[in-house]
Structure formats: C-alpha cells, structure tokens
Amino acid sequence: MVLQEKVELKHQKNQGAYKRKPRYLHSQALKTHRDKLIFILYDMKNYPTDDVMGFNFEIGKSTAEAYVNTLCPILEETQKRLKVLLASSIKTPK
C-alpha cells in the first residue's frame, strides 16, 4: 500500500465512511434458548472472564464475548417487558 492510499484510508476513517462490518454469531455453540438463558444467567451471577466462560461452555473466548454482548440487551428488554426488572440499578462510584 502506498503512502497516498494510507492517507486516503485514514481520511475516510475520520469522516465516518469507514465502518467495521457487524459481528454475527455464526457458530451455534448454544443451540437452544435454554442453553442461551443458562449461559447469560451464569455470566450475570458469577461475572467470570470471557475465557472462563468459553472454557465452561466449550466455546472460544471471542464467541463467549459475542454471546454476552448479544444476549444481555435481550434479557434486559425481556425483563422490562415482563415488568420484573429492578427499578434501581447499581452504579459505579465516581
């Protein structure tokens, strides 16, 4: 890649034209809804690192991270819809 192309690519990134492709879960390590629920509840209760989650569920670290990032908002939205979400949440002290 020549210097001019690098400068143009950097310029595109700064303008917001360069976007990363969205990440999808291609591997179906957690096939059933039950498996996904157990996975996300285990993560929320114990809060292990991604590599520990991967080891426990026999998936890769990046796959475990992708599942957590995908399933947390779904669980939160479901709790809101069922009106079982706590009104207050724990905030990190400043």
C-alpha positions in Angstrom: 0.0 0.0 0.0 1.5 3.3 -1.0 1.5 6.3 1.3 -1.3 8.1 -0.6 -3.6 5.2 -0.1 -2.9 5.1 3.6 -3.6 8.8 3.9 -6.9 8.4 2.0 -7.9 5.4 4.2 -7.2 7.5 7.3 -9.2 10.4 5.9 -12.1 8.0 5.2 -12.0 6.7 8.8 -12.1 10.3 10.1 -15.1 11.2 8.0 -17.0 8.1 9.3 -17.2 6.5 5.9 -15.1 3.5 7.1 -17.2 1.2 9.2 -16.5 -2.2 10.6 -18.7 -5.0 9.5 -21.3 -6.0 12.1 -20.4 -9.1 14.1 -22.8 -12.0 13.9 -22.8 -15.3 15.8 -22.0 -17.8 13.0 -21.3 -20.6 15.3 -24.3 -22.1 17.0 -22.5 -23.5 20.1 -25.5 -22.6 22.2 -28.2 -24.2 20.1 -31.4 -23.9 22.3 -32.9 -21.0 24.0 -32.4 -22.9 27.3 -28.7 -23.1 26.7 -28.5 -19.3 25.9 -30.5 -18.5 29.1 -28.3 -20.6 31.3 -25.2 -19.1 29.7 -26.3 -15.4 30.3 -27.7 -16.1 33.8 -24.4 -17.8 34.7 -22.5 -14.8 33.4 -24.6 -12.3 35.3 -24.5 -14.2 38.6 -20.8 -15.1 38.6 -19.3 -12.4 36.2 -16.4 -14.6 35.1 -13.9 -13.5 32.4 -14.6 -14.4 28.8 -12.0 -17.1 28.6 -13.5 -18.8 31.7 -17.0 -18.6 30.1 -15.5 -20.1 26.9 -13.9 -22.9 28.8 -17.1 -23.7 30.8 -19.3 -23.8 27.7 -16.7 -25.2 25.3 -16.6 -22.2 23.1 -13.9 -19.7 22.2 -13.2 -16.5 24.2 -14.4 -14.2 21.4 -17.5 -16.3 20.9 -18.3 -16.1 24.6 -17.8 -12.3 24.4 -20.1 -12.1 21.4 -22.8 -14.1 23.1 -22.7 -11.9 26.2 -22.9 -8.7 24.1 -25.8 -10.1 22.2 -27.8 -11.8 25.0 -27.5 -9.1 27.7 -29.7 -6.5 25.9 -32.2 -9.2 25.0 -32.5 -10.3 28.6 -32.8 -6.8 29.9 -35.5 -6.0 27.3 -37.4 -9.1 28.3 -37.2 -8.2 31.9 -38.6 -4.7 31.2 -41.4 -6.2 29.1 -42.4 -8.7 31.9 -42.0 -5.9 34.5 -39.5 -7.8 36.6 -36.5 -5.5 36.1 -35.4 -3.8 39.2 -36.2 -0.1 39.2 -32.8 0.9 40.5 -29.5 -0.4 39.3 -26.1 -0.5 40.9 -23.9 2.4 39.8 -20.2 2.5 39.9 -18.9 5.1 42.4 -17.2 8.1 40.9 
